Amino acid sequence: MAVDRSFSELLQGIIHNVQDIVRSEVRLAKTEIREEAIKAKASLLLLGAGAVTGLFAILFLLLMIVSALALIVPNWGAALIVAVALAFAAGVMLAGGVKSFQKLHPTPERTIESIKENIQWAKQQTK
């Protein structure tokens, strides 16, 4: 025996379901954003390390110039080698950080897809 529900009960049920769907979508969006923030943190650390290493390269280049100008003391060759090695390391780290940033997805794609599915489901329920 089927129980007939009143219009207000049906409307309350629909509203309750929509509220549950919205809450679920918000939780999913928060999770996706948190995951991307963790990836961004790693990229920022790599970029920061590359920037610091680049700064050291500049400092060693300046040390080389000072040494070369001080009547070309033999220490300038060693300073140049260190500066070139640090500049290479900075370039590798900065390139890695940029490449890592390019892999980030700032839009919550799973949430958007889920919302589209929910809209389709809601349309089918109202037919």
N, C-alpha and C positions, 0 to 999 in steps of 0.2 A: 504494500500500500504506500503510494507516494505521498509525501507530505508537501502541501503547497506552502511556499514561503511568501510573505507579503513583499510588496515592492520596497518598503523601507528596510526590511531585513536583507534583501538582495543588494540594495544600494550600500548598506553598511558593510556587507561582505566584500563588495568590490572595493570600497574605500580602504578597508583593512588590508586587502591583498595589494593594492597599489602602494600603501604605506610600507608594507613589508618589502616590496620590490625596490622602492626608493632607498630604504635603509640598506638593503643588500648592495645596491649599486654604489652607494656612498662608501661602504666598507671596502668594496672591490677597488674603487678609485683610490682610496687612501693606501691600500696595499700596493697597488701599482706605482703610485708616486713615491712611496717609501723605498721600493726596490730600485727605482731610477735614481733616487737621491744617494743611495749607497754606491751605485756605479759612478755617479758624478763625483762623489767624495774621493774615490780612488783616482779618477782622472785629474782632479784638482791637486791631489798630492803629487802625482807624477809631473804635472806642469810646474808646480812649485819647486820641486827638486831640480827640474831642468833649468828654471830661472836662477836658482841659487848657484848651480854649477856654471851657468853662463856668466854670472857676476864674478865668480872666481876666475874664469877665463879672462875677463876684462882686467881684473886686478893683476893677474900674471903678465898680461900683455903690457900693462903700464910698468910693471917691475922690469920687464925686458927693455923697454924704452929707456927707463932711468939708468939701468945698468949699461946699456949701449952708449948712452950719452956720457956716462962717467968714464970716458977714455977707453971704451970698449974693453971692459973687464971680462974674462972668460966665463963668468957666471951667467952672462946674458943668454948664451946658447942653451943652457939647462932651463932657464926660465921660459924661453921660447918653446922648447919641447913640451914642458908641462902645460903651458897655455894652449898649445894646439891640441894636446890630448884632452884637456878639460873642455875646450870648445867643441870637439867631436862628441864627447859624452853628453854635453848639453843639447846638441842637435839631435842626438838619438833619443834622449828623454823627452824633449819637446815634441818631436815627431810622434812618439808613442802616445803622449798625452792627447795630442790633437786627434790621432786615429781613434783613440778610446772614446773621446767626446763625440765623434761622428757616429759611433755605434749606439748612442743613447736615443731613446724614443720618449720624448717629453709628453706625448699624448697617451692617455690610458686606453690603448687599443682594445683590450679585452672588455673594458667597461663599455665602450662605445658599441662594440658588437653585441654585448649582452643587452644593452638598452634597445638596440634595433630588434633583437629577438623578442623582447618583452612588448614592444609596440606591436609587432606582428601578432603576438599571442593575444594582446588586448583587443586588437581589431577583429580577430577571429571569434572572440568571446562575445562581442557585441552584435555579431551577425545573427 
